[in-house]
Amino acid sequence: LEFRRVLFRSLLIPGTCDTPPEVPKQNLRGEIGGTVMLLHGVDAQGMPEDIRMGRSAGTTPAHRRLDWAAIQHLRTCRFVPETVHPLPKGHAWSREYVFRVE
């Protein structure tokens, strides 16, 4: 028996999440970037819920700060409510954050 979680891009409401997340200051000094994939649901009010880590930026404290920044940013976003576009049970929306330090 194989269980595969299908990832969907959530239906983000334009204007609710336009500014990119801030790269933590410690990461800017150390020029440490990374990619974070978050999985989440959307409640009846369009708020993200059940936020989970799909892929962490890494295992160092600097990478964990990027994970935290992505989670904090996702909490500010608003989506089309789950009642409008329901997902099958056991599935999740996905959102990827790429932190580039230049």
C-alpha positions in Angstrom: 0.0 0.0 0.0 1.4 3.4 -1.0 0.2 6.7 0.3 1.2 9.7 -1.7 0.5 13.2 -0.4 -0.4 15.4 -3.3 0.8 19.0 -3.0 -1.3 21.9 -4.3 -0.5 25.6 -4.6 -3.0 27.4 -2.4 -5.2 30.1 -3.8 -3.6 33.2 -2.3 -5.8 36.3 -2.2 -3.9 39.0 -4.0 -2.6 41.8 -1.9 -2.5 39.9 1.4 1.0 38.5 1.2 2.8 40.8 -1.3 5.9 41.7 0.6 8.5 39.0 0.8 9.5 37.6 4.2 12.5 39.3 5.8 15.8 37.5 5.9 16.9 37.3 9.5 19.7 39.8 10.2 22.1 37.1 11.4 21.7 35.4 8.1 22.4 38.6 6.1 25.7 39.0 8.0 26.7 35.4 7.4 25.2 35.4 3.8 23.2 32.2 4.6 20.1 31.5 2.4 18.0 28.5 1.7 14.7 27.1 0.6 11.8 26.3 2.9 8.7 24.3 1.8 5.7 24.6 4.1 2.5 22.5 4.0 -0.7 23.9 5.4 -4.5 23.8 5.4 -6.8 26.8 5.0 -9.7 27.3 7.4 -13.2 28.6 6.7 -12.0 32.2 7.2 -9.1 31.9 4.7 -6.4 31.7 7.4 -3.5 29.2 7.1 -3.8 26.3 9.6 -2.0 23.2 10.5 1.3 24.6 9.2 4.0 21.9 8.9 7.5 21.7 7.5 7.6 20.0 4.2 11.3 20.8 3.7 13.5 22.7 6.1 16.2 25.1 4.9 18.7 23.0 6.8 19.9 21.9 10.2 22.0 24.8 11.4 20.6 27.5 13.7 20.9 30.0 10.7 18.7 27.7 8.6 16.2 27.2 11.4 15.8 31.0 11.5 14.8 30.9 7.8 12.3 28.2 8.7 10.8 30.4 11.4 10.7 33.5 9.1 8.8 31.5 6.5 6.3 30.2 9.1 5.8 33.8 10.4 5.3 35.1 6.9 2.8 32.4 6.0 0.7 33.3 9.0 0.1 36.8 7.5 -1.2 35.5 4.2 -4.9 35.0 3.4 -6.3 32.4 1.1 -9.6 31.5 -0.7 -11.4 29.7 2.1 -11.2 25.9 2.2 -15.0 25.8 1.9 -14.7 27.3 -1.6 -12.0 24.9 -2.9 -11.9 21.9 -0.6 -9.0 19.5 -0.7 -9.4 15.8 -0.3 -8.8 14.5 3.2 -5.1 14.0 3.9 -3.9 16.5 1.4 -2.2 19.8 2.0 -1.5 23.1 0.2 2.2 23.9 -0.3 4.1 27.1 -0.3 7.8 27.5 -1.1 10.0 30.2 0.3 13.4 30.9 -1.3 15.7 33.1 0.8 18.6 34.5 -1.3 21.3 36.6 0.3 23.0 38.9 -2.2 
